[in-house]
Amino acid sequence: MTETDALLGPTADEARRNIVRLITSGALRPGQRLGAERDLAVQLGVSRSTLRAALASLEQDGLVRRVPGRGGGTFVAREKIDRDLSRIVGVPALLRDQGYTAGSRVVSGAVVPPDADAAAALALPPDSFVVDLVRIRLADGSPISLEHARFPAERFPGLLERPLGGSLYQLLEKDYGVGPHQAVERLEVVSASDDEARVLGVAPGAPLISITRTTVDADGEPFEYSHDLFRADRTRITVRTSGAPAGAGQDATRGRLVEVRENMA
């Protein structure tokens, strides 16, 4: 039971349990809109204030999500997408493996000078350029992440003239003979800005999983520097590790930035 549940009155708790039954029985499906508050309150036989308390508890537990603004409302939460950091895989393959239909919208693409972070990550000499690509990644037609990737322009001539809606890893392997061998990813939880919230369909300030990635090829040459923002309400992070636990006297890693190195199997 959550803290919100403990504060619910018996009527609100009953409304909450009735909505849970509708979800678990399949009467309400993942992604389905619950309907207008007035109609739902009448259906459940409660006041709108009581219904809002029940919905707040359900949202806290991740069973529903509420989208503000026109076209918004309360929706049954979708299954979370598992982002497995133990392997390097493009978002389209990641989604297909979990039964989703993958899609992309290209927001922008240009050849530009790199910023300092991209230049350092890609080990670029002065006066170099990068292919700068921003895309929205979709799962079953709904935004799941905002991706900002940069690649050395000299190494990938004509990249922007190719179809960019699918897996870039597959494209780079096929057209340039370059594939991912190892990556370092840094994870943080950040708050969505107004623009990011609008693009991803979340409320401003909603939590996002920020993943900054540098990927190298089999020769150890970096070829991708990327910053992805995943919706935290729809994404679960998995990390597979092995080895003995830390012994007494070893420093704990809680509260530190952890780098996750990925190797191709």
C-alpha positions as CSV (number, residue, x, y, z in Angstrom):
1,M,0.0,0.0,0.0
2,T,1.4,3.4,-0.9
3,E,1.3,6.6,1.2
4,T,-1.4,7.9,-1.1
5,D,-3.5,4.8,-0.5
6,A,-3.3,5.3,3.3
7,L,-4.7,8.8,2.9
8,L,-7.6,7.6,0.7
9,G,-11.1,7.3,2.3
10,P,-13.0,4.1,1.9
11,T,-15.0,5.4,-1.1
12,A,-11.9,6.5,-3.0
13,D,-10.1,3.2,-2.1
14,E,-13.1,1.3,-3.5
15,A,-13.1,3.4,-6.7
16,R,-9.4,2.7,-7.0
17,R,-9.9,-1.0,-6.6
18,N,-12.7,-1.0,-9.2
19,I,-10.5,0.7,-11.8
20,V,-7.7,-1.8,-11.0
21,R,-10.2,-4.6,-11.7
22,L,-11.2,-3.0,-15.0
23,I,-7.5,-2.9,-16.0
24,T,-6.6,-6.4,-14.8
25,S,-9.6,-8.0,-16.5
26,G,-8.8,-6.4,-19.8
27,A,-11.9,-4.2,-19.9
28,L,-9.4,-1.3,-20.0
29,R,-6.4,-2.0,-22.3
30,P,-2.9,-0.5,-22.1
31,G,-2.9,2.9,-23.8
32,Q,-6.7,3.3,-23.6
33,R,-8.2,6.5,-22.4
34,L,-10.4,6.2,-19.4
35,G,-12.9,8.8,-20.5
36,A,-14.2,12.0,-19.1
37,E,-14.0,12.4,-15.3
38,R,-17.7,13.2,-15.1
39,D,-18.6,10.0,-17.0
40,L,-16.2,7.8,-15.0
41,A,-17.4,9.2,-11.7
42,V,-21.0,8.4,-12.6
43,Q,-19.9,4.9,-13.7
44,L,-18.2,4.2,-10.4
45,G,-20.8,6.0,-8.3
46,V,-18.4,8.5,-6.7
47,S,-17.9,12.3,-6.7
48,R,-15.3,13.8,-9.0
49,S,-13.1,14.8,-6.1
50,T,-13.2,11.2,-4.9
51,L,-12.3,9.9,-8.3
52,R,-9.4,12.4,-8.6
53,A,-8.0,11.0,-5.3
54,A,-8.3,7.4,-6.7
55,L,-6.6,8.4,-10.0
56,A,-3.7,10.2,-8.1
57,S,-3.0,6.9,-6.3
58,L,-3.1,4.9,-9.5
59,E,-0.8,7.4,-11.2
60,Q,1.7,7.2,-8.3
61,D,1.7,3.4,-8.7
62,G,2.3,3.7,-12.4
63,L,-1.0,2.1,-13.4
64,V,-2.4,5.2,-15.2
65,R,-0.8,8.3,-16.6
66,R,-2.5,11.7,-16.9
67,V,-1.7,13.9,-19.9
68,P,-2.5,17.6,-19.5
69,G,-3.9,19.9,-22.2
70,R,-6.0,19.5,-25.3
71,G,-6.2,15.9,-26.4
72,G,-5.0,14.8,-22.9
73,G,-6.8,12.9,-20.2
74,T,-6.1,9.8,-18.1
75,F,-4.8,6.7,-19.9
76,V,-4.0,3.2,-18.8
77,A,-0.3,2.9,-18.6
78,R,1.5,0.9,-21.2
79,E,3.9,-1.9,-20.4
80,K,7.4,-0.4,-19.8
81,I,10.0,-0.9,-22.5
82,D,13.1,-2.7,-21.2
83,R,16.3,-0.9,-22.1
84,D,18.9,-3.6,-21.5
85,L,22.3,-2.0,-21.1
86,S,24.1,-5.3,-21.3
87,R,24.1,-5.3,-25.1
88,I,24.4,-2.7,-27.8
89,V,21.2,-2.7,-29.9
90,G,19.4,0.0,-31.8
91,V,16.0,1.2,-30.7
92,P,14.1,-0.4,-33.6
93,A,15.4,-3.8,-32.7
94,L,14.9,-3.2,-29.0
95,L,11.2,-2.4,-29.6
96,R,10.6,-5.2,-32.1
97,D,12.1,-7.8,-29.7
98,Q,9.4,-6.7,-27.2
99,G,6.5,-6.8,-29.6
100,Y,6.2,-3.1,-30.4
101,T,6.0,-1.5,-33.8
102,A,9.1,0.8,-34.1
103,G,9.0,4.2,-35.8
104,S,11.0,7.4,-36.1
105,R,10.4,11.0,-37.0
106,V,13.5,12.9,-38.2
107,V,13.4,16.4,-36.5
108,S,16.6,17.8,-38.0
109,G,19.8,16.7,-39.8
110,A,22.8,18.9,-40.7
111,V,26.6,18.9,-41.1
112,V,27.9,21.3,-38.4
113,P,31.0,21.9,-36.3
114,P,30.9,19.8,-33.2
115,D,30.4,21.2,-29.7
116,A,33.2,20.6,-27.2
117,D,31.7,17.5,-25.7
118,A,31.1,15.8,-29.1
119,A,34.6,16.8,-30.3
120,A,36.2,15.3,-27.3
121,A,34.1,12.1,-27.3
122,L,34.8,11.5,-31.0
123,A,38.5,12.5,-30.7
124,L,38.1,14.9,-33.6
125,P,40.9,17.2,-34.8
126,P,40.3,21.0,-35.0
127,D,38.1,22.3,-37.9
128,S,36.2,18.9,-38.1
129,F,32.5,18.5,-38.8
130,V,29.9,16.1,-37.6
131,V,26.6,14.8,-39.0
132,D,24.1,16.1,-36.4
133,L,20.9,14.1,-36.3
134,V,17.8,14.6,-34.1
135,R,15.0,12.0,-34.1
136,I,11.9,11.1,-32.2
137,R,11.7,7.3,-31.6
138,L,8.2,5.8,-31.5
139,A,6.7,2.7,-30.0
140,D,3.4,1.8,-31.5
141,G,3.1,5.3,-32.8
142,S,3.7,7.0,-29.4
143,P,6.9,8.9,-28.6
144,I,9.3,7.0,-26.4
145,S,12.5,8.9,-26.7
146,L,14.2,11.9,-28.2
147,E,17.6,11.1,-29.7
148,H,20.4,13.5,-30.6
149,A,23.3,11.7,-32.3
150,R,26.5,13.0,-33.8
151,F,28.9,11.1,-36.2
152,P,32.2,12.2,-37.8
153,A,31.2,13.7,-41.1
154,E,34.4,12.8,-42.9
155,R,34.0,9.2,-42.0
156,F,30.3,9.0,-43.2
157,P,30.0,11.1,-46.3
158,G,26.4,11.4,-47.7
159,L,24.9,10.0,-44.5
160,L,22.1,12.6,-44.6
161,E,21.1,11.5,-48.1
162,R,20.3,8.0,-46.9
163,P,17.0,6.8,-45.3
164,L,17.3,7.7,-41.6
165,G,14.0,6.3,-40.2
166,G,15.4,2.9,-39.2
167,S,18.4,1.6,-37.3
168,L,21.5,3.7,-37.9
169,Y,23.7,0.8,-36.7
170,Q,22.4,-1.4,-39.5
171,L,22.7,1.5,-42.0
172,L,26.3,2.2,-40.9
173,E,27.2,-1.5,-41.1
174,K,25.7,-2.0,-44.5
175,D,26.8,1.2,-46.2
176,Y,30.1,2.1,-44.4
177,G,31.3,-1.2,-42.9
178,V,31.2,0.3,-39.4
179,G,29.5,-1.5,-36.5
180,P,29.4,-1.0,-32.7
181,H,31.8,-3.0,-30.7
182,Q,31.8,-1.3,-27.3
183,A,30.0,1.7,-25.7
184,V,30.1,3.7,-22.6
185,E,26.8,5.0,-21.3
186,R,26.1,7.5,-18.5
187,L,22.7,7.6,-17.0
188,E,20.9,10.4,-15.1
189,V,17.3,11.3,-14.3
190,V,16.4,14.8,-15.4
191,S,13.3,16.9,-15.6
192,A,11.6,17.5,-19.0
193,S,11.8,21.0,-20.3
194,D,8.8,22.6,-21.9
195,D,10.0,21.7,-25.4
196,E,11.0,18.1,-24.4
197,A,7.7,17.6,-22.7
198,R,5.8,18.7,-25.8
199,V,7.8,16.4,-28.1
200,L,7.5,13.4,-25.8
201,G,3.9,13.9,-24.7
202,V,4.6,14.3,-21.0
203,A,4.0,17.1,-18.5
204,P,6.7,19.7,-18.1
205,G,9.0,18.7,-15.3
206,A,8.2,15.0,-15.7
207,P,11.2,12.6,-15.1
208,L,13.2,11.5,-18.1
209,I,16.1,9.0,-18.3
210,S,19.0,10.8,-19.9
211,I,21.6,8.4,-21.5
212,T,24.8,9.9,-22.9
213,R,26.6,7.3,-25.1
214,T,30.0,7.1,-26.8
215,T,30.3,4.1,-29.2
216,V,33.5,2.7,-30.7
217,D,34.1,0.2,-33.5
218,A,36.2,-3.0,-33.5
219,D,39.4,-0.9,-33.8
220,G,38.5,1.2,-30.8
221,E,37.7,4.3,-32.9
222,P,34.8,6.3,-31.6
223,F,32.1,6.9,-34.3
224,E,29.0,7.9,-32.4
225,Y,28.3,10.4,-29.6
226,S,24.6,10.4,-28.7
227,H,22.3,11.9,-26.0
228,D,18.9,10.1,-25.6
229,L,16.0,11.2,-23.4
230,F,13.7,8.3,-22.6
231,R,10.3,8.7,-21.0
232,A,10.8,7.4,-17.4
233,D,7.1,6.3,-17.2
234,R,7.5,4.0,-20.1
235,T,11.1,2.7,-19.7
236,R,12.8,0.3,-17.4
237,I,16.6,0.0,-17.2
238,T,18.2,-3.5,-17.0
239,V,21.9,-4.1,-16.2
240,R,23.3,-7.6,-16.1
241,T,26.5,-8.0,-14.0
242,S,28.6,-10.9,-12.8
243,G,31.4,-11.4,-10.3
244,A,31.9,-11.5,-6.6
245,P,30.2,-8.9,-4.4
246,A,32.3,-6.1,-3.0
247,G,34.2,-7.1,0.1
248,A,34.4,-5.3,3.4
249,G,36.2,-2.0,3.3
250,Q,35.6,-1.4,-0.4
251,D,33.9,1.8,-1.4
252,A,30.2,1.7,-2.2
253,T,29.0,3.2,-5.4
254,R,25.7,4.5,-4.3
255,G,25.3,8.2,-5.3
256,R,28.1,8.0,-7.8
257,L,28.0,8.3,-11.6
258,V,28.4,4.8,-12.9
259,E,29.7,4.1,-16.4
260,V,28.3,1.0,-18.0
261,R,30.5,-0.6,-20.7
262,E,28.8,-2.7,-23.3
263,N,30.5,-5.3,-25.4
264,M,29.2,-7.0,-28.5
265,A,28.5,-10.7,-27.9
